[in-house]
Amino acid sequence: MRVKVTMLVISIILALILITAAVKNTKITPEKVANDVYEAVEESDIDTSVTEVSDIAETEDVISGENTDETLDETTDETLDETTDETTDETTSQDDLFEKKVDDYVSNMTLEEKVYQLFVVAPEQLTGTETVTAAGEKTRECLQNYPVGGIIYFSNNLKNPSQTKDLLSETQKIAMETEGIPLFLCVDEEGGRVTRIAGNSGFDIKKSKPMSKMESADDAYETGRIIGDYLSELGFNVDFAPDADVLTNPQNTVIGNRSFGSDPEYVKECALGYAKGLNEKGVLSTFKHFPGHGATAGDSHQGFAYTDKTIDELKEAELVPFMSAQSAGIDMIMVAHMSVPSIEGDNTPCSLSYHMITEVLREELGYEGIIITDAMNMGAITSSYSCDKAVIMAVKAGADLILCPSDLETAGSALINAFQTGEIDEEILDNAVRRIVAKKMSSWGRG
């Protein structure tokens, strides 16, 4: 049975020709399109008495080069949209699988395992021995009893490259066998006057210039890359650096030349560059000391340190680097023990403040990474708070990691009891541990 040609049929044939040309990436002309359509019609059982194919070929606005390009663009856009949708679905699926992997791991942890994952301690705090320079059965026994999230090393632990590599690799091996997930192996290696390795007589590594002497963000990046290179080579995976403090108080000595300077934007760019350099070498970065130790009078290592600035004043300078942390993917932020009485209404250290950690850093600034306290054995904490009270306040405030509590066993027992009694909602613990486990799995995998 013969059928009459309609514009719909012609349109379908035309579309197929254009799509074929797009796929084969061949150039087409109006004459070629008309000829192809005509041949297609001739080969089919179609009556051309009503609509002449040549009439369509002569209509420039149907098959002109311009409209052909538009048709090809539309076809390409549709293909790209489909590809983007498929890629998005695939990414979402991968994210869902990773999230499930993290959730499965955390759900299989005991309360004690989750609590101790919150601590980063010196090896002596873990083992109770005087100076740790090697990892053996004592380390294994203690990691089984106190499966901490990380260990921080100081100059006295690090004698030379060979000894340091053995210490860290053996410690990590034991952790994988006992905990099934890597440890954060941490160090304070800022460059300048704060180093544990560069300048150490056992290492042939020259100290970098102070951060205040960096000439550009590129200079800071190169410094971070160099430091990240030798840290990674030795076995460290976390550097408590860079110092992202904006030096706004000329009388400040605790930060001083550890800061990149007094210009907030310049400090931000340098800190981001430094962190990028570390990350490229497989080392996690840490912006410190939130909300900005460069504004303080006093030294929180010894005792009370504070600034009278308001939150709006801090946002104009000290908080600028930290406001960029989330979008830049900064791995951790360390919270200072400094007080902000004009914001808090009292002298509660920021490291123990729910308002500063959860409401400002987490909610207002939108930071979703790991939040760690400064060392809890510093004078600003020990002079006013007991070990158990300090760690409970820090976790309630929103800290994920507790650095160097004055007594690990006391701190662990206090938190276990606080979760068991409901003093702290266990959901807070689970959220913190998920962030810790997710960072470890995404950075170094598991097992």
TIBATI-581128 format. One record per residue (C-alpha): residue number from 1; residue in one letter; z negated, y, x. Coordinates in Angstrom, 3 decimals, always signed. Layout:
// residues N
 pos code       zz       yy       xx
 NUM    A        Z        Y        X
...
//
This chain:
// residues 447
 pos code       zz       yy       xx
   1    M   +0.000   +0.000   +0.000
   2    R   +0.973   +3.370   +1.390
   3    V   -1.464   +6.283   +1.337
   4    K   -0.800   +9.952   +1.571
   5    V   -1.821  +11.885   +4.635
   6    T   -4.691  +14.277   +3.986
   7    M   -6.277  +16.882   +6.169
   8    L   -9.358  +14.628   +6.410
   9    V   -7.334  +11.799   +7.942
  10    I   -5.583  +14.163  +10.330
  11    S   -8.950  +15.649  +11.310
  12    I  -10.334  +12.216  +12.102
  13    I   -7.326  +11.344  +14.282
  14    L   -7.559  +14.726  +15.990
  15    A  -11.261  +14.290  +16.686
  16    L  -10.675  +10.872  +18.249
  17    I   -7.997  +12.299  +20.542
  18    L  -10.252  +15.140  +21.641
  19    I  -13.202  +12.853  +22.266
  20    T  -11.035  +10.481  +24.308
  21    A   -9.809  +13.403  +26.378
  22    A  -13.367  +14.593  +26.938
  23    V  -14.529  +11.158  +28.055
  24    K  -11.574  +10.738  +30.431
  25    N  -11.891  +14.367  +31.567
  26    T   -8.170  +14.930  +31.041
  27    K   -6.544  +18.258  +30.239
  28    I   -4.793  +18.485  +26.881
  29    T   -2.362  +20.979  +25.323
  30    P   -1.483  +21.741  +21.722
  31    E   +1.908  +20.023  +22.194
  32    K   +0.271  +16.874  +23.554
  33    V   -2.243  +16.797  +20.712
  34    A   +0.570  +17.159  +18.125
  35    N   +2.581  +14.394  +19.748
  36    D   -0.442  +12.038  +19.888
  37    V   -1.317  +12.716  +16.273
  38    Y   +2.293  +12.168  +15.190
  39    E   +2.493   +8.840  +17.057
  40    A   -0.805   +7.739  +15.526
  41    V   +0.470   +8.534  +12.066
  42    E   +3.848   +6.818  +12.668
  43    E   +2.090   +3.643  +13.797
  44    S   -0.113   +3.627  +10.723
  45    D   +0.768   +2.812   +7.122
  46    I   +0.650   +6.472   +6.078
  47    D   +3.079   +8.471   +3.985
  48    T   +3.853  +11.750   +5.753
  49    S   +5.814  +13.197   +2.863
  50    V   +3.000  +15.450   +1.734
  51    T   +1.737  +16.951   +5.036
  52    E   +3.939  +17.244   +8.062
  53    V   +2.078  +16.498  +11.272
  54    S   +4.218  +19.058  +13.048
  55    D   +2.861  +21.712  +10.713
  56    I   -0.614  +21.004  +12.053
  57    A   +0.613  +21.114  +15.632
  58    E   +2.026  +24.565  +14.990
  59    T   -1.300  +25.899  +13.746
  60    E   -2.769  +27.488  +16.883
  61    D   -6.258  +28.041  +15.517
  62    V   -6.637  +24.286  +14.922
  63    I   -5.569  +22.869  +18.245
  64    S   -5.325  +25.860  +20.548
  65    G   -6.753  +25.613  +23.997
  66    E   -9.652  +27.855  +22.954
  67    N  -10.700  +25.738  +20.010
  68    T  -10.143  +22.562  +22.010
  69    D  -12.653  +23.884  +24.538
  70    E  -15.090  +24.679  +21.746
  71    T  -14.700  +21.170  +20.360
  72    L  -15.268  +19.688  +23.803
  73    D  -18.316  +21.911  +24.258
  74    E  -19.723  +20.770  +20.926
  75    T  -19.106  +17.144  +21.853
  76    T  -20.747  +17.671  +25.239
  77    D  -23.710  +19.476  +23.662
  78    E  -24.200  +16.619  +21.210
  79    T  -24.070  +14.090  +24.049
  80    L  -26.543  +16.138  +26.095
  81    D  -28.861  +16.466  +23.099
  82    E  -28.801  +12.712  +22.621
  83    T  -29.438  +12.141  +26.339
  84    T  -32.287  +14.669  +26.343
  85    D  -33.838  +13.017  +23.316
  86    E  -33.582   +9.620  +25.000
  87    T  -35.109  +10.994  +28.222
  88    T  -37.918  +12.666  +26.275
  89    D  -38.606   +9.439  +24.408
  90    E  -38.615   +7.508  +27.671
  91    T  -40.985  +10.028  +29.305
  92    T  -43.258   +9.977  +26.280
  93    S  -43.263   +6.205  +26.378
  94    Q  -44.177   +6.232  +30.091
  95    D  -46.945   +8.758  +29.434
  96    D  -48.281   +6.607  +26.611
  97    L  -48.249   +3.521  +28.825
  98    F  -50.075   +5.364  +31.614
  99    E  -52.650   +6.739  +29.189
 100    K  -53.219   +3.240  +27.850
 101    K  -53.637   +1.929  +31.393
 102    V  -56.302   +4.558  +32.070
 103    D  -58.038   +3.933  +28.743
 104    D  -58.060   +0.182  +29.336
 105    Y  -59.631   +0.623  +32.754
 106    V  -62.315   +3.032  +31.488
 107    S  -63.120   +0.895  +28.426
 108    N  -63.874   -2.045  +30.708
 109    M  -66.348   -0.073  +32.835
 110    T  -70.084   -0.391  +32.318
 111    L  -72.193   +2.708  +31.676
 112    E  -73.529   +2.509  +35.225
 113    E  -70.033   +2.268  +36.709
 114    K  -68.895   +5.290  +34.742
 115    V  -71.914   +7.364  +35.738
 116    Y  -71.603   +6.676  +39.459
 117    Q  -67.897   +7.489  +39.331
 118    L  -69.017  +11.104  +38.790
 119    F  -70.556  +11.384  +42.274
 120    V  -69.060  +12.396  +45.592
 121    V  -71.618  +11.864  +48.343
 122    A  -71.954  +11.832  +52.109
 123    P  -71.900   +8.296  +53.563
 124    E  -75.545   +8.683  +54.626
 125    Q  -76.525   +9.459  +51.023
 126    L  -74.796   +6.274  +49.937
 127    T  -76.154   +3.922  +52.606
 128    G  -79.478   +5.529  +53.521
 129    T  -78.651   +5.235  +57.218
 130    E  -78.923   +8.079  +59.712
 131    T  -75.319   +8.623  +60.843
 132    V  -72.399   +6.601  +59.497
 133    T  -69.436   +6.093  +61.835
 134    A  -68.267   +2.674  +60.624
 135    A  -68.053   +0.779  +57.336
 136    G  -69.349   -2.766  +57.022
 137    E  -71.609   -4.934  +54.908
 138    K  -74.087   -2.117  +54.273
 139    T  -71.278   +0.012  +52.820
 140    R  -70.107   -2.927  +50.718
 141    E  -73.595   -3.588  +49.358
 142    C  -74.139   +0.077  +48.483
 143    L  -70.742   +0.518  +46.806
 144    Q  -71.502   -2.540  +44.681
 145    N  -74.835   -1.008  +43.613
 146    Y  -73.625   +2.603  +43.436
 147    P  -69.846   +2.606  +42.792
 148    V  -69.365   +6.309  +43.506
 149    G  -66.163   +8.210  +42.870
 150    G  -65.828   +9.592  +46.370
 151    I  -67.294  +10.143  +49.826
 152    I  -67.288  +13.366  +51.831
 153    Y  -67.296  +13.192  +55.622
 154    F  -68.617  +15.681  +58.159
 155    S  -68.112  +16.208  +61.884
 156    N  -70.890  +13.810  +62.846
 157    N  -69.040  +10.965  +61.083
 158    L  -65.779  +11.622  +62.905
 159    K  -65.645  +10.755  +66.603
 160    N  -61.947  +10.295  +67.373
 161    P  -58.703   +9.376  +65.597
 162    S  -59.006   +5.610  +66.038
 163    Q  -62.631   +5.478  +64.864
 164    T  -61.891   +7.769  +61.893
 165    K  -58.900   +5.710  +60.767
 166    D  -60.966   +2.508  +60.940
 167    L  -63.882   +4.100  +59.082
 168    L  -61.733   +5.407  +56.237
 169    S  -59.408   +2.419  +55.892
 170    E  -62.284   -0.064  +55.873
 171    T  -64.245   +2.033  +53.370
 172    Q  -61.210   +2.233  +51.087
 173    K  -60.601   -1.492  +51.426
 174    I  -64.189   -2.235  +50.401
 175    A  -63.891   +0.166  +47.457
 176    M  -60.746   -1.557  +46.222
 177    E  -62.482   -4.927  +46.444
 178    T  -65.676   -3.768  +44.719
 179    E  -64.462   -1.051  +42.306
 180    G  -60.789   -1.919  +41.902
 181    I  -59.759   +1.717  +42.254
 182    P  -59.470   +4.048  +45.258
 183    L  -62.197   +6.394  +46.426
 184    F  -61.722  +10.095  +46.876
 185    L  -62.050  +10.327  +50.681
 186    C  -62.927  +13.982  +51.125
 187    V  -63.400  +16.566  +53.838
 188    D  -63.873  +20.326  +54.206
 189    E  -60.890  +21.200  +56.375
 190    E  -59.955  +24.750  +55.427
 191    G  -58.752  +25.884  +58.841
 192    G  -60.216  +28.827  +60.696
 193    R  -63.984  +28.545  +61.052
 194    V  -64.476  +25.759  +58.482
 195    T  -63.177  +22.513  +59.957
 196    R  -64.529  +19.025  +60.637
 197    I  -61.602  +17.734  +62.694
 198    A  -59.668  +20.602  +64.269
 199    G  -61.755  +21.855  +67.165
 200    N  -63.759  +18.608  +67.195
 201    S  -63.909  +17.494  +70.828
 202    G  -62.809  +13.969  +69.902
 203    F  -59.526  +15.181  +68.419
 204    D  -56.641  +16.892  +70.131
 205    I  -56.066  +19.226  +67.196
 206    K  -56.146  +22.974  +67.532
 207    K  -57.814  +25.068  +64.852
 208    S  -55.541  +27.168  +62.694
 209    K  -56.072  +30.911  +62.563
 210    P  -58.464  +32.211  +59.874
 211    M  -57.035  +32.504  +56.386
 212    S  -57.484  +36.286  +56.582
 213    K  -54.897  +36.306  +59.369
 214    M  -52.163  +34.572  +57.369
 215    E  -49.079  +36.779  +57.377
 216    S  -47.468  +35.437  +54.201
 217    A  -47.587  +32.729  +51.549
 218    D  -45.087  +30.801  +53.682
 219    D  -47.518  +30.997  +56.588
 220    A  -50.263  +29.603  +54.334
 221    Y  -47.935  +26.839  +53.136
 222    E  -47.171  +25.815  +56.700
 223    T  -50.890  +25.752  +57.497
 224    G  -51.571  +23.545  +54.488
 225    R  -48.720  +21.262  +55.475
 226    I  -49.996  +20.889  +59.053
 227    I  -53.555  +20.217  +57.932
 228    G  -52.348  +17.818  +55.234
 229    D  -50.303  +15.951  +57.807
 230    Y  -53.174  +15.083  +60.123
 231    L  -55.623  +14.479  +57.264
 232    S  -53.230  +12.011  +55.640
 233    E  -52.569  +10.332  +58.979
 234    L  -56.314   +9.779  +59.433
 235    G  -56.780   +8.441  +55.894
 236    F  -58.209  +11.362  +53.934
 237    N  -56.812  +11.965  +50.461
 238    V  -58.791  +15.045  +49.306
 239    D  -59.294  +18.359  +51.065
 240    F  -61.829  +20.786  +49.628
 241    A  -59.427  +23.624  +50.349
 242    P  -57.942  +26.176  +50.064
 243    D  -60.484  +28.940  +49.637
 244    A  -59.094  +30.879  +46.676
 245    D  -61.776  +33.565  +46.751
 246    V  -60.639  +37.173  +46.522
 247    L  -62.780  +39.146  +48.952
 248    T  -63.827  +42.118  +46.836
 249    N  -67.284  +42.666  +48.306
 250    P  -67.001  +44.046  +51.868
 251    Q  -70.616  +43.028  +52.510
 252    N  -69.876  +39.376  +51.762
 253    T  -70.351  +37.173  +54.824
 254    V  -70.415  +33.644  +53.383
 255    I  -66.680  +33.888  +52.620
 256    G  -65.469  +36.620  +54.959
 257    N  -62.348  +35.560  +56.858
 258    R  -62.173  +32.266  +54.953
 259    S  -60.455  +34.313  +52.228
 260    F  -56.771  +35.214  +52.328
 261    G  -57.752  +38.805  +51.564
 262    S  -58.684  +41.346  +48.915
 263    D  -55.401  +41.546  +47.002
 264    P  -55.611  +39.124  +44.028
 265    E  -51.884  +38.383  +43.797
 266    Y  -51.548  +37.835  +47.534
 267    V  -54.566  +35.509  +47.574
 268    K  -53.080  +33.599  +44.659
 269    E  -49.701  +33.138  +46.330
 270    C  -51.257  +32.092  +49.644
 271    A  -53.618  +29.641  +47.966
 272    L  -50.746  +28.129  +45.984
 273    G  -48.660  +27.835  +49.139
 274    Y  -51.487  +26.159  +51.054
 275    A  -52.089  +23.703  +48.195
 276    K  -48.383  +22.872  +48.054
 277    G  -48.437  +22.066  +51.768
 278    L  -51.368  +19.680  +51.298
 279    N  -49.766  +17.983  +48.300
 280    E  -46.506  +17.391  +50.133
 281    K  -48.476  +15.315  +52.626
 282    G  -50.230  +13.288  +49.929
 283    V  -53.541  +15.161  +50.036
 284    L  -55.182  +16.563  +46.887
 285    S  -56.070  +20.252  +46.893
 286    T  -59.126  +22.115  +45.623
 287    F  -59.294  +25.778  +44.613
 288    K  -62.750  +27.148  +45.385
 289    H  -65.168  +28.790  +44.614
 290    F  -64.811  +29.527  +40.874
 291    P  -65.294  +32.155  +39.490
 292    G  -64.976  +33.962  +42.835
 293    H  -67.515  +33.872  +45.672
 294    G  -65.812  +36.832  +47.335
 295    A  -67.584  +39.174  +44.939
 296    T  -71.111  +38.025  +45.687
 297    A  -74.036  +39.335  +47.624
 298    G  -76.113  +36.581  +49.232
 299    D  -75.332  +33.050  +50.399
 300    S  -75.695  +30.183  +47.932
 301    H  -76.091  +27.761  +50.847
 302    Q  -79.476  +29.327  +51.467
 303    G  -80.458  +30.624  +48.045
 304    F  -79.552  +33.128  +45.372
 305    A  -76.028  +34.600  +45.274
 306    Y  -74.723  +36.753  +42.447
 307    T  -72.281  +39.376  +41.195
 308    D  -72.913  +41.926  +38.465
 309    K  -69.264  +41.980  +37.400
 310    T  -68.307  +41.399  +33.769
 311    I  -65.799  +38.761  +32.721
 312    D  -63.135  +41.438  +32.241
 313    E  -63.762  +42.749  +35.746
 314    L  -63.524  +39.229  +37.187
 315    K  -60.202  +38.719  +35.384
 316    E  -58.777  +41.737  +37.174
 317    A  -59.372  +40.246  +40.616
 318    E  -61.540  +37.192  +41.366
 319    L  -60.199  +35.011  +38.557
 320    V  -56.509  +35.705  +39.234
 321    P  -55.966  +32.696  +41.554
 322    F  -57.858  +30.367  +39.213
 323    M  -55.823  +31.534  +36.230
 324    S  -52.734  +30.047  +37.903
 325    A  -54.339  +26.677  +38.707
 326    Q  -53.263  +24.780  +35.601
 327    S  -49.605  +25.798  +35.637
 328    A  -49.438  +25.092  +39.385
 329    G  -50.958  +21.622  +39.014
 330    I  -53.961  +22.262  +41.270
 331    D  -55.825  +18.951  +41.505
 332    M  -59.412  +20.194  +41.500
 333    I  -61.437  +23.372  +41.098
 334    M  -64.831  +23.671  +42.765
 335    V  -67.425  +25.718  +40.892
 336    A  -69.809  +27.896  +42.877
 337    H  -73.578  +28.112  +42.507
 338    M  -73.272  +31.893  +42.192
 339    S  -74.838  +33.668  +39.222
 340    V  -73.145  +36.148  +36.883
 341    P  -76.035  +37.808  +34.994
 342    S  -73.801  +40.367  +33.273
 343    I  -71.962  +37.449  +31.657
 344    E  -74.681  +34.819  +31.308
 345    G  -77.583  +37.115  +30.533
 346    D  -79.652  +35.309  +33.153
 347    N  -79.334  +33.839  +36.639
 348    T  -78.053  +30.371  +35.687
 349    P  -75.619  +29.278  +38.429
 350    C  -72.013  +28.938  +37.270
 351    S  -72.072  +25.285  +38.365
 352    L  -74.656  +24.629  +35.633
 353    S  -73.219  +26.959  +32.994
 354    Y  -71.502  +25.591  +29.877
 355    H  -70.095  +29.035  +29.169
 356    M  -68.480  +29.440  +32.584
 357    I  -67.209  +25.877  +33.026
 358    T  -66.233  +24.808  +29.513
 359    E  -65.678  +28.028  +27.599
 360    V  -64.098  +30.091  +30.400
 361    L  -62.513  +27.693  +32.898
 362    R  -61.596  +24.817  +30.585
 363    E  -60.868  +26.637  +27.312
 364    E  -59.979  +30.244  +28.110
 365    L  -58.132  +29.604  +31.377
 366    G  -56.751  +26.293  +30.080
 367    Y  -57.553  +24.242  +33.178
 368    E  -57.192  +20.507  +32.521
 369    G  -57.713  +19.127  +36.034
 370    I  -60.867  +17.857  +37.721
 371    I  -63.828  +20.223  +37.940
 372    I  -66.287  +19.562  +40.771
 373    T  -69.534  +21.351  +41.584
 374    D  -70.271  +22.776  +44.983
 375    A  -72.806  +20.673  +46.929
 376    M  -75.910  +20.223  +44.801
 377    N  -78.189  +19.995  +47.838
 378    M  -77.621  +23.682  +48.595
 379    G  -80.477  +26.147  +48.386
 380    A  -79.220  +27.901  +45.247
 381    I  -79.875  +24.652  +43.349
 382    T  -82.752  +22.945  +45.170
 383    S  -84.878  +26.114  +45.200
 384    S  -84.869  +26.361  +41.399
 385    Y  -83.996  +22.959  +39.920
 386    S  -85.086  +19.364  +40.349
 387    C  -82.374  +16.859  +41.210
 388    D  -82.390  +15.190  +37.799
 389    K  -82.386  +18.449  +35.847
 390    A  -79.561  +19.901  +37.943
 391    V  -77.181  +16.965  +37.465
 392    I  -77.856  +16.780  +33.736
 393    M  -77.156  +20.506  +33.369
 394    A  -73.958  +20.222  +35.418
 395    V  -72.561  +17.381  +33.299
 396    K  -73.558  +19.113  +30.059
 397    A  -71.816  +22.234  +31.354
 398    G  -68.560  +20.303  +31.783
 399    A  -68.392  +19.282  +35.446
 400    D  -66.447  +16.064  +36.112
 401    L  -67.663  +15.446  +39.657
 402    I  -71.083  +16.141  +41.183
 403    L  -70.919  +16.855  +44.900
 404    C  -73.832  +15.750  +47.088
 405    P  -76.841  +15.577  +44.748
 406    S  -80.100  +15.836  +46.694
 407    D  -80.867  +12.198  +45.855
 408    L  -78.150   +9.832  +44.617
 409    E  -80.405   +7.226  +43.005
 410    T  -82.483   +9.856  +41.188
 411    A  -79.340  +11.620  +39.984
 412    G  -77.700   +8.407  +38.805
 413    S  -80.792   +7.200  +36.956
 414    A  -81.216  +10.576  +35.256
 415    L  -77.668  +10.564  +33.909
 416    I  -77.807   +6.927  +32.813
 417    N  -80.965   +7.684  +30.849
 418    A  -79.460  +10.873  +29.384
 419    F  -76.471   +8.947  +28.033
 420    Q  -78.558   +6.030  +26.802
 421    T  -80.906   +8.323  +24.856
 422    G  -78.135  +10.495  +23.491
 423    E  -79.274  +13.601  +25.337
 424    I  -75.657  +13.815  +26.486
 425    D  -72.846  +12.505  +24.287
 426    E  -71.135   +9.573  +26.009
 427    E  -67.778  +11.050  +24.990
 428    I  -68.393  +13.726  +27.639
 429    L  -68.793  +10.966  +30.219
 430    D  -65.677   +9.114  +29.063
 431    N  -63.544  +12.262  +29.200
 432    A  -64.710  +13.053  +32.734
 433    V  -64.116   +9.502  +33.944
 434    R  -60.655   +9.434  +32.344
 435    R  -59.686  +12.538  +34.307
 436    I  -61.004  +11.000  +37.532
 437    V  -59.358   +7.610  +36.991
 438    A  -56.079   +9.188  +35.855
 439    K  -55.895  +11.327  +38.999
 440    K  -56.564   +8.325  +41.212
 441    M  -54.034   +6.096  +39.443
 442    S  -51.328   +8.749  +39.321
 443    S  -51.822   +9.631  +42.991
 444    W  -52.368   +6.243  +44.624
 445    G  -52.148   +3.567  +41.963
 446    R  -54.569   +0.751  +41.488
 447    G  -54.886   -2.470  +43.389
//
